[in-house]
């Protein structure tokens, strides 16, 4: 089964567990709306690719880790869109969860997906307790404080947040989790894969900053211009468009250089480059060719 199909199947089975007959149906519907249809599933695809590069000796654990990371990502988007943060009515080209179900259910759906992430990981890894014991704190740190998703969101409430720390927490944390968890799930050494996640995560954020700063609304599946409106760090606003494109180029090169010798190294390098460029506005892509 292809990686994308494995991811969708694992997510679907987990989401089905939230729709028990005697459970709150609108909460289950809000969770499903947040997860499907998904975006490019960049983080879980990266997790599975690294797991395969490290030997891929336990696909079930890799699938569970990939799903956990995607649930955390989806939860972060739901919370990010709430009126107390971005107040965005659109996500992935459709109504955001709070726009469709209201803020209380959106908050609860995001919370439930965080729990679902660790439930999915635990179920998938129960037969290898040593790997589960290593994966749980690694993925948990990517979601919490002081360096995970929560910290990234919290920096937005601070005065003059340091741009690199903000980007590394809000975006980079899950990319680092994806590469390191993929290595652990595949039987490899996670430390060798940290730098790839770090560089790719920062590249992804710079590409997203360019999208927010200069893209037309038709180029994005979410509102643009929000960083300037809300006074948030943005590489294009800090460095200028040319400077941000140059930074993106250097990060893509650094991400490629950070891939250790492994099985399927060339294909992984192509995947890393394609995903780093995916968000950048199309009319700027030739600058990063």
Secondary structure, 3 states (H helix, E strand, C coil): CCHHHHHHHHHHHHHHCCCCCCCCHHHHHHHHHHHCCCCCCHHHHHHHHHHHHCCCCCHHHHHHHHHHHHHHHHHHHHHHCCCCCCCCCEECCEECHHHHHCHHHHHHHHHHHHHHHHHHHHHHHCCCHHHHHHHHHHHHHHHCCCCCHHHHHHHCCCCCCCHHHHHHHHHHHHHHHHHHHHHHHCCCCHHHHHHHHHHHHHHHHHHHHHHHHHCCHHHCCCCCCHHHHHCCCCHHHHHHHHHHHHHHHHHHHHHHHCCCCCCCHHHHHHHHHHHHHCCCCHHHHHHHC
